[in-house]
Amino acid sequence: MLFYFVFMGDIMIFDNNLQLKKEFDKLLIDTGNSKVNIATELGISKQQLSNLLNKKNLSFMDMKRILDVIGYDLEIGFKKKEN
């Protein structure tokens, strides 16, 4: 299964959470945000935030909550498979 995300204005295709996490890390650098600040805003520890981002089944709602803190939206689109 592939996920299509609009991330920082670009349509990106992710087939696993590791790719999504890498793009999120780039976003933090580009925007000058830190995981410590995000964790504080969410009322959790930095370790708990890392656990959220590293879990195998990172949920849409988890990512949405995290992105809300730094003022970003998460958009998902669907595309029919090409056979």
N, C-alpha and C positions, 0 to 999 in steps of 0.2 A: 504494500500500500504506500502510495506517495502522498505527501501533503503539500499543498501549494499555499504559501503564505505571502502576503504583502508585508514586507519588512523593510522599514526605512524607505518606502516609496518604490521599492523594487519587488517584482514577483520572484520568489525564490521557491525552489522545489527541495523538500526535505524528505528523505526516506527513513530517517531515524532521529532520535532525540539528541544525539551527539552533535549532529550538524546544526540543529536549532540552538543548542547551548553555545556552540562556537560563534554563531552569528550574534547571539545575545551578549557574549563577552566583548565582541567588537563594538556593539552598540554602547555598552558601558564606557568603553574607552573613548569613542567618538563624542559621547555626550558629557563626559567628565563625571559620571556617576560611579558609585562603588557599591559592592555587595553589602558592605557594612551599613551604609545609609539606607539601602533598600530594606534590609532585614529590620533595621530600627523602625522604619515607617510601617512595616508589616507587623511589628510587635513580636518578632521572632529573633532567634540568634543567627549569626552568620552561618554557623554549622547547620542549623535547620534549613536555611535558604539553600545552602549547598546540597543538602540531602534532597530537597525538592527538585533542584535542577538536575541532579545526577540520577534520579530514579528512572528505572527502565520505562515506565509508563507515565511520563510527564503529561499532566492533563491540560486541556485547553483552559480550564478555569484557573489552574495554578499559574500558567503563563500569563493569562489576562490580568490576574491580581498583581503579579510582579510588574508587568508593563504599565499598569495604571499608575503605580507609584512614580514612575519616571515620565509620565505624560504621553505614553504611546498606546496605540490601539493594536490589536491583533486581528487580522482579517484572514479568513480561510475560504478558499474556493474549491470547487470540485470539478473534475474533468473526467469525461468518459475514457476508459482505457482504449488504447488503440491495439487491435489484435494483429 
